[in-house]
Amino acid sequence: MKSMVQRAAGEPLTLEHGATPEPGGGEVRLRVEACAVCRTDLHVVDGELPGLRYPVTPGHEVIGVIEQAGSGVDQGMVGLRVGAAWLGKTCGQCSYCLSGKENLCDFAEFTGYTRPGGFASHLIADARYIYPVPRTRSAVSMAPWMCAGLIGWRALRAAGQAQLLGVYGFGSAGQVVAKVCAWQGRRVYAFTRAGDAAAQQHALALGAAWAGDSASEPPQPLDAAIIFAPVGDLVPVALKAVRKGGCVVCGGIHMSDIPSFPYRLLWEERQLVSVANLTRADGREFMDVAVASDVQCDVRIYPLEEANAALDDVRMGRIQATAVLIP
């Protein structure tokens, strides 16, 4: 087995070789076909998430083939192509898990954060937390579904029935949301970094009705807005852009501090909510939506050994596509 491992916060990932792990009870071993790179992976390698334990292997947008099943797992699963996502395991017994809110479980484990991730040739996953994916599509094209797609879908649901939706931060999740909204007949206004003409053109090519700088006012008030960029300064900007009764959804796991803002931006029954993690129900729903809406993700392929370069390209915004690692 080979994997890209970080030994201490802020250090680059290093390629390591070791024994191929054996799945325990209730687990499966995947032969990783592709793993997309997410901005959350940057928060992991930058040491910005609490409770990080080293060494850590990032990566939580995994497509692979089950090559071994542990005890208690249907052996017929061997050979299936599946996806593994951020939510890797929950306790199943707390009030959150029992009420359909397993994304809030206090004892949850997360792929590529608190358990080894997919920047590797193999991955051990809990058999209950994987998703069947089509054989007819490439692993590379589906890897972004496992986070950009899932979190984008949960954030879109949190935005309600908004027909005019603002998306702040037009990365992988924003691109998936734009494609799903186009299929649903909604209009998307895409907000990017100031002067990022390439991202704006890309948004328009993906079906956005309008694209501009994040500081720009939209051509008309928004029904709702989703903020994927980890920039707290965008919260008052988005609140100002939504109409009365509108909603602003913070879709990232990490965000810089939100500055103080006048109450009038929140007044008139505007709502400010966050999306945390995902549930398996989200995953099952989105797999159906992704197929029905023919979600196609633009990707750029990197060999596993070039994980640091891929992370840097994502950090600097040098690519419009989603970076995907191939073992």
Backbone bond lengths (Angstrom), bond angles and torsions (degrees), N, CA, C in turn:
res aa  C-N    CA-C-N  psi(-1)  N-CA   C-N-CA  omega(-1)  CA-C   N-CA-C  phi
1 M - - - 1.456 - - 1.516 109.16 -
2 K 1.337 116.25 143.93 1.455 120.70 172.80 1.517 108.89 -126.04
3 S 1.321 115.58 148.62 1.458 120.15 -178.91 1.517 109.18 -153.38
4 M 1.339 114.93 155.73 1.458 121.89 175.32 1.525 107.48 -99.35
5 V 1.328 115.96 116.78 1.455 122.47 -167.54 1.522 110.47 -121.39
6 Q 1.320 116.42 139.84 1.460 122.05 172.24 1.522 108.26 -106.77
7 R 1.322 115.68 126.89 1.458 120.98 -176.16 1.527 113.61 -94.00
8 A 1.323 117.55 -20.98 1.467 121.27 179.35 1.518 108.27 -156.97
9 A 1.323 116.51 154.66 1.461 121.75 -177.79 1.523 110.97 -56.58
10 G 1.317 116.49 134.22 1.455 121.70 176.74 1.506 114.82 84.76
11 E 1.330 118.12 -12.95 1.459 120.76 179.08 1.525 110.04 -79.35
12 P 1.334 117.76 150.73 1.469 119.06 174.27 1.520 110.59 -67.77
13 L 1.322 115.45 158.62 1.454 120.29 174.74 1.521 109.05 -72.90
14 T 1.319 116.43 146.06 1.461 121.19 177.20 1.528 109.40 -123.60
15 L 1.329 115.53 145.29 1.455 120.95 179.13 1.523 109.25 -77.66
16 E 1.336 115.53 125.61 1.458 120.62 179.29 1.520 109.55 -126.80
17 H 1.331 115.11 148.08 1.460 121.82 177.76 1.526 108.82 -115.97
18 G 1.315 116.01 140.47 1.454 120.01 179.69 1.505 110.89 -158.74
19 A 1.325 115.30 -177.91 1.455 120.66 179.51 1.527 110.24 -67.82
20 T 1.301 116.49 144.24 1.463 120.68 176.74 1.529 108.42 -69.83
21 P 1.341 118.31 126.15 1.469 120.31 -174.53 1.521 112.53 -70.53
22 E 1.331 115.33 151.74 1.452 122.03 177.04 1.533 109.43 -99.88
23 P 1.330 117.93 135.17 1.469 119.18 178.16 1.522 111.37 -71.21
24 G 1.328 115.81 140.63 1.452 120.66 175.23 1.513 110.88 -88.50
25 G 1.320 115.89 -170.00 1.454 119.95 178.92 1.522 111.33 -60.29
26 G 1.319 115.99 131.84 1.456 120.80 179.40 1.513 114.55 78.37
27 E 1.329 116.94 5.98 1.464 120.66 -176.33 1.532 111.33 -114.60
28 V 1.336 114.22 163.76 1.462 121.32 172.56 1.522 108.49 -132.31
29 R 1.324 114.70 155.34 1.473 119.82 173.38 1.517 108.42 -107.28
30 L 1.312 115.03 126.61 1.456 121.02 176.92 1.518 110.17 -99.94
31 R 1.322 115.48 139.68 1.457 120.68 163.74 1.522 106.08 -88.20
32 V 1.306 116.21 110.77 1.461 121.03 -172.56 1.526 110.15 -69.53
33 E 1.322 115.36 126.27 1.457 120.80 175.10 1.520 111.30 -94.94
34 A 1.328 116.81 -35.46 1.464 121.15 -178.31 1.518 108.71 -161.10
35 C 1.330 115.39 147.79 1.463 120.92 175.10 1.525 107.96 -140.94
36 A 1.332 117.10 118.61 1.458 120.85 179.20 1.528 110.16 -76.80
37 V 1.322 114.83 158.23 1.465 122.29 -179.92 1.528 108.08 -104.14
38 C 1.317 115.75 127.62 1.456 122.70 -174.83 1.527 109.23 -116.53
39 R 1.340 116.01 155.67 1.464 119.18 176.45 1.522 111.25 -60.96
40 T 1.326 117.21 -28.38 1.464 119.21 175.89 1.523 110.90 -61.96
41 D 1.332 117.53 -31.90 1.467 119.60 175.62 1.522 110.60 -61.04
42 L 1.341 116.70 -34.07 1.463 119.72 175.33 1.518 111.02 -64.86
43 H 1.341 117.34 -40.97 1.459 120.05 178.44 1.527 110.41 -63.74
44 V 1.337 116.89 -32.69 1.464 120.17 176.89 1.526 110.45 -68.35
45 V 1.325 117.26 -53.34 1.470 119.41 -174.95 1.535 111.69 -70.12
46 D 1.330 117.64 -22.42 1.464 120.47 176.22 1.521 112.51 -86.78
47 G 1.330 117.54 0.63 1.458 121.07 177.30 1.513 113.90 70.06
48 E 1.335 117.42 27.52 1.460 120.86 -174.96 1.523 113.86 -90.86
49 L 1.323 118.40 -7.82 1.454 121.27 179.98 1.524 110.03 -101.22
50 P 1.338 117.65 143.77 1.471 120.20 -177.11 1.523 111.71 -72.18
51 G 1.321 114.98 153.49 1.458 120.31 172.36 1.505 115.80 73.77
52 L 1.328 118.69 17.11 1.462 120.57 178.62 1.524 110.33 -64.78
53 R 1.328 114.97 135.51 1.457 120.90 176.67 1.523 108.62 -120.52
54 Y 1.306 116.39 136.72 1.467 120.64 -176.73 1.519 109.38 -109.81
55 P 1.348 115.87 149.15 1.465 127.91 1.19 1.527 111.87 -72.87
56 V 1.328 115.98 155.55 1.455 121.40 179.20 1.528 109.28 -130.80
57 T 1.319 115.64 138.30 1.461 122.82 173.47 1.519 107.73 -111.28
58 P 1.339 118.82 109.97 1.467 120.63 -177.30 1.526 111.81 -71.84
59 G 1.348 114.26 -179.29 1.460 121.16 173.40 1.516 113.06 108.77
60 H 1.343 116.04 117.04 1.472 119.54 -177.73 1.526 111.93 -139.72
61 E 1.310 117.99 19.41 1.470 122.01 175.26 1.526 106.91 -121.48
62 V 1.316 115.29 76.23 1.458 122.24 -165.12 1.521 111.58 -110.38
63 I 1.306 115.78 132.97 1.467 122.56 168.02 1.530 106.71 -119.28
64 G 1.312 115.22 130.68 1.456 118.27 -179.24 1.513 111.79 -158.81
65 V 1.319 115.62 179.03 1.460 123.24 -179.57 1.517 108.48 -114.32
66 I 1.327 116.25 131.90 1.467 119.85 178.12 1.525 108.69 -70.61
67 E 1.315 116.00 120.10 1.467 118.45 179.43 1.522 112.66 -111.91
68 Q 1.335 117.76 -9.80 1.465 119.89 174.61 1.518 108.77 -156.68
69 A 1.331 116.40 140.11 1.462 122.28 178.56 1.519 109.45 -118.30
70 G 1.329 116.75 135.33 1.447 121.69 179.37 1.524 111.89 -79.04
71 S 1.324 115.47 -179.12 1.462 120.51 -179.31 1.526 110.32 -62.60
72 G 1.316 115.75 144.13 1.448 120.81 179.38 1.510 114.51 83.35
73 V 1.322 117.26 0.62 1.467 121.85 -179.72 1.526 108.44 -109.65
74 D 1.316 115.85 139.11 1.457 121.18 177.41 1.532 109.58 -57.69
75 Q 1.310 116.86 115.77 1.461 120.68 -178.06 1.526 112.16 -66.61
76 G 1.326 116.51 -14.64 1.450 119.92 175.74 1.517 113.51 -69.21
77 M 1.337 116.34 -10.55 1.457 120.03 178.22 1.523 112.02 -74.35
78 V 1.324 117.06 -20.41 1.461 120.19 -179.21 1.530 109.35 -59.08
79 G 1.309 115.62 130.94 1.453 121.48 -178.64 1.520 113.75 97.68
80 L 1.347 118.00 -12.68 1.455 120.63 179.07 1.530 110.76 -73.00
81 R 1.314 116.29 143.97 1.466 121.08 171.03 1.521 107.63 -90.82
82 V 1.342 116.19 130.59 1.461 121.02 -175.44 1.525 109.88 -141.20
83 G 1.320 114.44 168.26 1.455 121.06 173.07 1.512 109.86 -115.67
84 A 1.321 115.85 147.14 1.465 122.75 173.65 1.522 107.30 -122.01
85 A 1.335 115.54 138.70 1.462 120.68 -172.81 1.523 111.27 -123.02
86 W 1.323 115.11 -171.09 1.472 123.07 -175.82 1.531 111.77 -58.19
87 L 1.337 117.54 -48.85 1.459 119.85 -179.75 1.521 108.90 -74.82
88 G 1.341 115.85 110.73 1.450 120.24 -174.45 1.511 114.78 -99.23
89 K 1.352 116.16 -22.64 1.464 119.45 -177.90 1.517 108.47 -176.04
90 T 1.321 117.26 148.80 1.464 121.63 172.08 1.521 108.66 -134.56
91 C 1.325 115.55 170.69 1.468 118.90 -176.28 1.522 111.77 -75.65
92 G 1.335 117.27 -29.76 1.459 120.98 179.40 1.514 114.75 75.57
93 Q 1.333 117.76 2.63 1.464 120.23 -173.94 1.525 114.02 -125.72
94 C 1.324 118.62 -16.13 1.459 120.44 -176.74 1.524 110.39 -77.72
95 S 1.339 116.60 172.12 1.464 120.33 -177.37 1.520 111.78 -62.77
96 Y 1.343 116.71 -32.00 1.463 119.63 178.88 1.528 110.72 -68.00
97 C 1.319 116.04 -48.22 1.462 119.71 -179.28 1.522 111.08 -62.11
98 L 1.326 117.03 -39.75 1.455 120.96 -176.05 1.521 113.12 -75.62
99 S 1.346 116.99 -13.59 1.467 120.29 -179.46 1.522 112.62 -109.63
100 G 1.331 116.71 17.35 1.460 120.34 177.12 1.509 114.19 80.51
101 K 1.338 117.44 15.00 1.459 121.62 -179.38 1.529 110.32 -117.92
102 E 1.329 115.47 47.70 1.464 119.49 -176.81 1.521 112.56 -62.78
103 N 1.333 117.35 -17.94 1.473 120.16 175.99 1.516 112.28 -63.74
104 L 1.343 117.45 -17.37 1.463 122.01 -179.13 1.526 112.46 -104.08
105 C 1.322 117.87 5.65 1.471 121.82 -179.14 1.522 111.05 -53.05
106 D 1.339 116.25 130.06 1.466 120.70 -179.71 1.527 112.14 -71.19
107 F 1.318 117.62 -14.83 1.463 121.40 -175.78 1.529 111.58 -114.71
108 A 1.326 115.76 19.06 1.465 120.01 -178.17 1.521 111.09 -66.58
109 E 1.333 115.24 152.94 1.459 122.55 172.97 1.523 107.92 -117.16
110 F 1.333 115.45 145.42 1.455 120.48 -172.51 1.524 110.94 -125.80
111 T 1.329 114.51 129.16 1.457 121.79 -179.50 1.522 110.16 -62.44
112 G 1.333 116.33 131.68 1.451 120.86 178.35 1.510 114.25 76.94
113 Y 1.318 117.22 9.62 1.466 121.95 -179.53 1.528 109.35 -135.11
114 T 1.326 117.22 -70.18 1.462 119.89 178.32 1.532 112.08 -100.15
115 R 1.323 116.88 -4.90 1.463 121.31 171.80 1.528 107.57 -139.30
116 P 1.339 118.52 153.66 1.464 120.63 -175.01 1.523 112.33 -55.48
117 G 1.337 115.17 139.97 1.457 121.12 -174.86 1.506 114.49 -105.53
118 G 1.322 114.14 -163.14 1.452 122.03 -167.98 1.510 116.56 -94.60
119 F 1.343 118.93 5.98 1.466 120.35 171.88 1.524 107.33 -76.96
120 A 1.318 115.51 61.55 1.458 121.13 -171.05 1.513 109.55 -162.39
121 S 1.316 115.48 170.11 1.465 119.76 177.59 1.517 111.92 -83.11
122 H 1.342 117.24 -21.74 1.453 121.84 -179.47 1.526 109.84 -140.54
123 L 1.327 115.50 155.28 1.454 121.22 -178.14 1.523 108.94 -143.54
124 I 1.338 116.30 134.76 1.455 121.64 171.49 1.519 108.04 -94.45
125 A 1.337 116.37 126.86 1.461 121.34 -178.43 1.515 109.97 -131.46
126 D 1.322 115.62 148.22 1.461 121.16 170.78 1.535 107.19 -67.19
127 A 1.309 116.70 127.99 1.463 120.88 -174.32 1.522 112.95 -63.79
128 R 1.341 117.36 -18.74 1.469 120.71 -179.27 1.528 112.13 -84.02
129 Y 1.320 116.97 -8.97 1.462 120.43 -172.49 1.526 112.18 -120.77
130 I 1.318 115.27 37.13 1.456 120.85 175.49 1.519 108.22 -124.96
131 Y 1.323 116.18 161.95 1.456 121.76 -172.52 1.525 110.11 -128.50
132 P 1.319 117.69 128.07 1.475 118.77 173.11 1.532 109.72 -62.55
133 V 1.310 116.58 140.27 1.466 122.00 177.96 1.520 108.96 -130.09
134 P 1.330 117.66 157.76 1.471 120.06 -175.27 1.528 112.75 -63.15
135 R 1.311 114.88 146.59 1.464 121.00 172.74 1.527 110.69 -81.34
136 T 1.330 115.68 -17.06 1.463 119.90 -172.03 1.523 113.16 -82.79
137 R 1.327 117.89 -7.80 1.465 121.06 179.48 1.512 109.76 -113.84
138 S 1.317 115.85 156.86 1.457 119.14 -179.42 1.524 110.37 -74.52
139 A 1.314 115.77 148.53 1.464 120.88 177.80 1.524 110.80 -60.15
140 V 1.321 116.09 -38.76 1.468 121.10 -179.02 1.524 111.03 -60.47
141 S 1.334 117.17 -44.05 1.455 120.28 -176.85 1.521 112.37 -70.51
142 M 1.343 117.82 -26.10 1.461 120.71 -177.92 1.523 113.84 -91.32
143 A 1.333 118.39 -18.03 1.460 119.84 -176.80 1.540 112.54 -52.78
144 P 1.344 120.03 -43.40 1.473 118.60 179.45 1.525 113.76 -64.43
145 W 1.327 118.25 -18.35 1.468 119.82 177.47 1.528 110.82 -59.02
146 M 1.330 116.82 -30.45 1.453 120.38 -167.18 1.522 114.14 -77.19
147 C 1.321 118.04 -7.67 1.467 120.25 170.92 1.515 110.60 -141.56
148 A 1.329 117.29 -58.27 1.458 119.61 177.30 1.525 109.50 -53.30
149 G 1.318 116.51 -42.17 1.450 120.59 179.39 1.515 112.67 -70.77
150 L 1.330 116.60 -49.47 1.461 120.28 -175.28 1.529 112.15 -67.01
151 I 1.330 116.80 -46.79 1.463 119.31 179.68 1.531 110.21 -69.92
152 G 1.337 116.14 -38.01 1.461 119.11 176.00 1.518 111.04 -59.33
153 W 1.325 117.11 -42.12 1.459 121.45 179.75 1.530 111.24 -66.09
154 R 1.333 117.36 -43.85 1.467 119.47 179.30 1.531 110.53 -64.42
155 A 1.327 116.82 -39.86 1.460 120.35 178.65 1.527 110.73 -66.17
156 L 1.328 116.80 -38.47 1.458 120.72 178.98 1.526 110.72 -64.95
157 R 1.316 116.59 -41.06 1.463 119.71 176.69 1.527 110.88 -63.77
158 A 1.339 117.29 -37.38 1.463 120.46 178.91 1.522 111.58 -66.34
159 A 1.332 116.70 -25.47 1.467 121.22 178.90 1.516 112.35 -77.85
160 G 1.326 117.47 -4.24 1.455 120.76 176.75 1.519 112.77 73.43
161 Q 1.314 115.19 -146.86 1.458 120.87 -174.98 1.528 112.19 -94.59
162 A 1.308 117.14 26.78 1.465 121.40 -177.96 1.525 111.29 -52.27
163 Q 1.312 115.81 126.40 1.465 120.87 177.65 1.521 111.83 -90.60
164 L 1.327 116.12 -26.06 1.463 121.15 176.88 1.521 106.94 -120.07
165 L 1.327 115.73 105.76 1.458 122.34 -169.49 1.524 111.04 -115.32
166 G 1.321 116.67 128.63 1.454 121.21 172.58 1.519 110.70 -92.36
167 V 1.323 117.46 137.70 1.466 122.39 176.73 1.518 107.78 -122.66
168 Y 1.317 116.88 114.47 1.466 123.34 -179.57 1.525 108.67 -100.58
169 G 1.322 115.44 116.33 1.453 120.53 -174.46 1.516 108.62 94.57
170 F 1.351 115.96 92.50 1.460 119.19 -171.24 1.526 110.52 -99.96
171 G 1.333 114.12 62.62 1.456 119.69 173.63 1.517 110.39 -91.49
172 S 1.331 116.21 -149.15 1.468 120.66 -174.17 1.523 112.15 -60.40
173 A 1.348 117.30 -45.86 1.460 119.84 -178.28 1.523 110.76 -65.16
174 G 1.323 116.80 -42.21 1.453 120.31 178.20 1.510 112.16 -61.35
175 Q 1.326 116.36 -37.24 1.455 120.22 179.97 1.525 111.21 -68.01
176 V 1.341 117.14 -39.77 1.467 120.00 176.83 1.521 109.90 -64.86
177 V 1.339 117.01 -44.31 1.463 120.54 179.61 1.531 110.51 -59.14
178 A 1.336 116.75 -42.16 1.465 120.15 179.97 1.521 111.22 -60.91
179 K 1.316 117.14 -41.01 1.464 119.86 -178.97 1.523 111.52 -69.66
180 V 1.327 116.49 -40.70 1.465 119.11 178.79 1.524 110.28 -66.63
181 C 1.339 116.83 -41.66 1.468 120.12 179.77 1.529 111.35 -63.88
182 A 1.316 117.47 -38.85 1.465 120.04 177.23 1.522 110.40 -61.02
183 W 1.326 116.61 -40.57 1.465 121.82 177.61 1.531 111.02 -65.20
184 Q 1.345 116.70 -35.64 1.464 122.02 -178.46 1.532 112.55 -83.20
185 G 1.324 117.56 -8.50 1.456 120.20 -179.17 1.518 114.20 85.51
186 R 1.332 117.37 18.70 1.466 121.07 176.51 1.522 109.55 -93.74
187 R 1.332 116.07 161.15 1.457 121.62 177.49 1.523 109.45 -106.77
188 V 1.322 116.14 133.91 1.458 122.20 -179.18 1.520 110.11 -114.75
189 Y 1.323 115.69 131.03 1.457 122.62 170.19 1.532 106.87 -105.56
190 A 1.310 116.55 121.32 1.461 122.08 -175.53 1.527 110.95 -100.06
191 F 1.328 115.84 128.84 1.460 122.28 179.58 1.535 108.39 -114.63
192 T 1.337 116.36 127.32 1.462 121.89 -175.93 1.526 110.54 -123.07
193 R 1.315 115.56 178.41 1.461 120.23 173.03 1.518 109.50 -58.68
194 A 1.318 115.32 149.57 1.466 120.28 -179.67 1.525 110.23 -56.84
195 G 1.314 116.48 129.38 1.451 121.56 175.30 1.513 115.30 79.31
196 D 1.329 118.13 3.56 1.467 120.04 -177.98 1.529 109.27 -84.38
197 A 1.323 115.25 75.76 1.464 120.91 -176.52 1.521 111.33 -63.68
198 A 1.341 117.28 -33.60 1.465 119.96 -178.82 1.523 110.77 -63.65
199 A 1.341 116.80 -43.68 1.464 120.46 179.57 1.522 110.64 -65.90
200 Q 1.323 116.52 -36.69 1.463 120.11 -179.63 1.526 110.69 -67.95
201 Q 1.310 117.23 -41.52 1.458 120.06 177.02 1.525 111.10 -65.39
202 H 1.322 115.52 -37.43 1.458 119.86 178.23 1.523 110.33 -64.09
203 A 1.337 116.82 -41.18 1.461 120.91 178.60 1.523 110.95 -61.21
204 L 1.310 116.71 -44.03 1.461 120.55 179.45 1.530 110.82 -64.04
205 A 1.327 116.01 -37.91 1.459 120.07 179.57 1.529 111.53 -66.34
206 L 1.343 116.23 -26.95 1.460 120.65 -179.85 1.529 112.73 -88.33
207 G 1.323 116.14 2.60 1.460 118.76 174.53 1.505 116.10 110.66
208 A 1.351 118.13 1.01 1.459 119.56 177.08 1.528 109.74 -63.20
209 A 1.330 116.12 142.12 1.469 120.49 -179.43 1.517 112.26 -78.71
210 W 1.324 116.39 -20.92 1.467 122.56 -177.74 1.514 107.70 -158.81
211 A 1.328 117.22 151.11 1.458 121.43 176.28 1.516 109.09 -146.01
212 G 1.337 116.69 139.36 1.453 120.90 -179.88 1.517 111.34 -164.25
213 D 1.330 116.19 -178.27 1.462 121.53 178.89 1.522 110.68 -67.07
214 S 1.331 116.44 152.09 1.466 120.56 -177.33 1.526 112.63 -64.71
215 A 1.331 117.73 -22.73 1.459 120.15 178.87 1.525 112.30 -84.42
216 S 1.326 117.54 -7.91 1.461 121.25 -177.45 1.526 111.08 -76.11
217 E 1.325 115.90 148.44 1.454 120.12 171.75 1.521 108.65 -81.74
218 P 1.325 117.92 138.16 1.475 119.52 178.79 1.519 110.28 -68.32
219 P 1.315 117.21 159.12 1.462 120.36 -179.55 1.530 113.30 -59.75
220 Q 1.325 116.74 -24.96 1.451 120.78 176.49 1.519 108.43 -151.42
221 P 1.349 118.54 159.25 1.467 119.84 -178.12 1.526 111.74 -58.46
222 L 1.312 115.23 143.92 1.461 121.83 -178.81 1.524 110.69 -88.31
223 D 1.320 116.20 148.37 1.462 120.53 171.23 1.528 110.76 -73.45
224 A 1.318 115.82 -35.25 1.463 122.02 179.95 1.518 108.34 -161.24
225 A 1.322 115.56 164.85 1.465 121.14 177.21 1.520 109.03 -140.89
226 I 1.324 115.37 145.86 1.462 121.84 173.87 1.525 107.51 -118.19
227 I 1.331 116.16 131.04 1.461 121.07 177.87 1.524 108.44 -107.37
228 F 1.331 116.14 110.59 1.458 120.97 174.54 1.525 111.52 -96.56
229 A 1.325 118.19 -25.45 1.458 121.31 178.33 1.533 109.16 -66.42
230 P 1.334 118.87 138.73 1.473 121.04 -176.78 1.529 112.22 -82.42
231 V 1.310 116.75 49.48 1.463 122.97 -170.96 1.526 109.13 -122.37
232 G 1.323 116.29 105.89 1.449 120.73 -178.06 1.514 113.70 -61.58
233 D 1.325 117.46 -27.39 1.466 120.85 179.58 1.525 112.34 -61.10
234 L 1.330 116.95 -19.97 1.462 120.05 -178.34 1.529 112.95 -77.41
235 V 1.325 117.86 -15.74 1.464 119.79 -177.62 1.524 111.82 -61.97
236 P 1.343 119.74 -54.17 1.472 117.67 177.30 1.523 113.00 -64.10
237 V 1.328 117.74 -31.39 1.464 120.94 177.38 1.530 109.87 -62.34
238 A 1.328 116.36 -45.80 1.462 120.41 -179.18 1.526 111.19 -69.19
239 L 1.319 117.33 -39.41 1.467 119.49 177.64 1.530 111.00 -60.68
240 K 1.307 116.22 -38.63 1.465 120.39 178.55 1.521 111.24 -65.93
241 A 1.346 117.04 -27.51 1.467 121.09 -175.07 1.517 113.07 -85.38
242 V 1.359 118.20 -18.36 1.458 119.22 -176.80 1.527 110.64 -91.78
243 R 1.304 115.26 150.12 1.464 122.34 -178.69 1.523 110.44 -73.73
244 K 1.324 116.28 173.47 1.460 121.61 173.81 1.525 109.66 -57.20
245 G 1.328 115.13 135.77 1.460 119.80 -178.81 1.510 114.20 78.89
246 G 1.332 116.60 2.92 1.459 120.86 -179.05 1.518 112.72 -79.24
247 C 1.323 115.34 174.29 1.465 121.74 -174.16 1.525 110.09 -132.38
248 V 1.337 115.89 139.67 1.462 121.97 172.52 1.531 107.59 -116.54
249 V 1.322 116.24 124.32 1.457 122.78 -177.19 1.527 109.34 -109.54
250 C 1.312 116.65 124.57 1.474 121.33 174.15 1.530 107.26 -92.57
251 G 1.329 115.79 114.32 1.455 119.92 -169.43 1.509 115.83 -101.48
252 G 1.338 118.75 1.10 1.460 120.44 -176.91 1.517 112.71 -98.46
253 I 1.321 116.55 161.48 1.457 121.31 177.68 1.525 111.26 -82.26
254 H 1.325 116.05 -19.44 1.463 121.22 -178.18 1.522 108.08 -140.38
255 M 1.328 116.51 140.81 1.459 121.22 179.26 1.520 108.34 -150.02
256 S 1.322 116.89 145.22 1.460 119.88 173.50 1.523 109.26 -65.72
257 D 1.318 116.18 164.33 1.461 120.06 -174.54 1.527 111.53 -59.01
258 I 1.327 114.67 141.02 1.464 121.28 176.81 1.518 108.47 -82.42
259 P 1.318 118.20 125.54 1.466 119.92 -179.50 1.531 110.65 -72.44
260 S 1.331 116.16 160.36 1.456 119.31 174.77 1.528 108.97 -65.03
261 F 1.327 115.46 149.93 1.461 119.65 179.60 1.523 108.16 -148.39
262 P 1.324 118.09 157.00 1.458 120.55 -178.22 1.528 111.75 -66.52
263 Y 1.295 114.55 142.88 1.463 120.69 -178.14 1.521 112.46 -58.55
264 R 1.307 117.66 -26.94 1.466 120.11 -178.16 1.526 112.14 -60.56
265 L 1.346 117.70 -24.03 1.463 119.54 178.02 1.531 111.47 -70.77
266 L 1.327 116.65 -27.68 1.462 120.93 -179.69 1.530 111.35 -94.97
267 W 1.296 116.31 -24.06 1.465 121.88 -177.17 1.533 110.81 -59.88
268 E 1.300 115.98 175.43 1.469 123.23 -177.82 1.529 111.49 63.64
269 E 1.335 113.44 34.50 1.465 123.34 171.86 1.521 114.36 62.87
270 R 1.331 115.91 29.40 1.466 117.83 167.42 1.526 108.20 -72.21
271 Q 1.308 115.76 152.23 1.461 120.66 -178.86 1.529 110.20 -122.88
272 L 1.323 115.83 144.46 1.464 122.56 174.30 1.520 106.87 -123.34
273 V 1.339 116.75 116.43 1.464 121.22 -176.27 1.526 109.70 -132.06
274 S 1.326 115.23 162.80 1.463 120.13 175.86 1.522 109.91 -120.45
275 V 1.314 114.39 158.01 1.460 122.10 173.70 1.518 107.48 -113.24
276 A 1.325 116.63 127.91 1.458 121.00 -178.28 1.524 110.20 -118.73
277 N 1.315 115.96 117.00 1.457 121.30 173.33 1.528 110.86 59.18
278 L 1.302 118.09 -140.92 1.464 122.36 -178.16 1.512 108.12 -163.64
279 T 1.310 115.70 167.12 1.457 120.78 173.68 1.522 108.98 -115.85
280 R 1.318 115.23 165.07 1.461 118.20 177.33 1.531 110.99 -66.18
281 A 1.327 116.07 -28.92 1.470 118.68 176.21 1.524 110.09 -63.35
282 D 1.357 116.95 -39.52 1.463 120.08 174.61 1.521 110.29 -56.94
283 G 1.316 114.95 -45.07 1.460 119.57 -177.51 1.516 112.59 -61.68
284 R 1.329 116.32 -45.61 1.463 119.48 -179.69 1.528 111.26 -64.84
285 E 1.344 115.74 -41.44 1.468 119.79 177.86 1.517 111.06 -60.69
286 F 1.338 115.81 -47.77 1.459 118.16 -174.19 1.513 111.99 -68.68
287 M 1.319 118.77 -34.11 1.461 119.31 178.04 1.526 110.29 -57.53
288 D 1.338 116.80 -40.94 1.461 120.26 177.81 1.526 111.00 -67.22
289 V 1.350 116.27 -42.77 1.468 120.64 -179.72 1.521 110.79 -64.24
290 A 1.330 116.94 -42.33 1.464 120.88 -177.44 1.520 111.57 -61.43
291 V 1.323 116.14 -39.67 1.463 119.99 178.84 1.531 110.12 -71.29
292 A 1.339 116.14 -46.18 1.466 120.02 -176.62 1.524 111.96 -64.52
293 S 1.340 116.76 -37.64 1.468 120.91 -178.41 1.522 112.54 -90.90
294 D 1.338 116.03 -0.29 1.468 121.94 178.64 1.524 111.33 55.10
295 V 1.339 115.61 51.57 1.460 120.59 178.47 1.524 109.66 -64.51
296 Q 1.313 115.41 118.71 1.459 122.13 176.26 1.534 107.70 -117.49
297 C 1.300 117.29 124.43 1.453 121.41 -177.19 1.528 110.69 -103.36
298 D 1.326 116.14 131.91 1.457 120.38 173.88 1.526 108.39 -73.80
299 V 1.306 116.92 128.57 1.464 120.54 -175.51 1.525 110.61 -130.79
300 R 1.321 114.30 155.58 1.465 121.42 168.43 1.519 107.07 -125.08
301 I 1.325 115.83 127.16 1.458 121.81 -172.94 1.535 110.73 -91.02
302 Y 1.334 114.98 136.82 1.462 122.87 174.63 1.526 108.41 -129.37
303 P 1.320 118.45 141.35 1.461 119.09 169.85 1.530 109.53 -62.73
304 L 1.317 117.27 150.65 1.459 121.43 179.89 1.527 111.68 -50.76
305 E 1.320 115.80 -39.95 1.466 120.08 -176.91 1.525 113.05 -64.26
306 E 1.329 117.73 -15.82 1.461 121.53 179.77 1.525 112.08 -100.94
307 A 1.331 116.12 28.64 1.467 120.47 -179.27 1.515 112.08 -58.98
308 N 1.327 118.05 -39.03 1.465 120.03 -179.77 1.529 111.56 -63.89
309 A 1.328 116.92 -38.71 1.462 120.44 177.85 1.522 110.41 -66.54
310 A 1.335 116.42 -40.22 1.460 119.99 178.54 1.524 110.96 -62.91
311 L 1.332 116.39 -45.21 1.466 120.56 178.16 1.527 111.03 -60.27
312 D 1.311 116.29 -40.98 1.467 119.85 -179.42 1.524 111.52 -67.44
313 D 1.315 116.71 -39.06 1.471 119.91 177.93 1.531 110.85 -63.74
314 V 1.338 116.09 -39.28 1.468 119.72 176.91 1.523 110.37 -66.26
315 R 1.325 116.24 -44.16 1.464 120.90 -178.62 1.529 111.47 -59.47
316 M 1.314 116.80 -41.70 1.462 121.47 -174.70 1.525 112.95 -89.39
317 G 1.326 117.18 -1.60 1.454 119.85 179.37 1.512 113.42 66.82
318 R 1.334 116.08 31.96 1.474 119.59 -176.40 1.522 112.77 -81.44
319 I 1.331 117.75 -13.07 1.458 119.71 -179.81 1.527 109.27 -128.09
320 Q 1.335 115.70 145.17 1.461 120.81 175.49 1.531 110.45 -88.84
321 A 1.311 116.46 -23.37 1.464 121.49 -179.25 1.520 110.10 -82.04
322 T 1.328 115.62 170.51 1.453 122.10 174.02 1.520 109.33 -86.38
323 A 1.321 115.94 128.27 1.466 120.25 176.11 1.520 109.31 -72.69
324 V 1.333 116.66 133.56 1.469 121.65 179.25 1.525 109.01 -131.23
325 L 1.324 115.35 128.46 1.460 121.07 179.37 1.519 110.93 -92.37
326 I 1.330 115.80 139.65 1.466 123.00 178.19 1.516 108.31 -118.81
327 P 1.348 118.36 117.61 1.478 118.98 177.63 1.522 112.39 -60.82
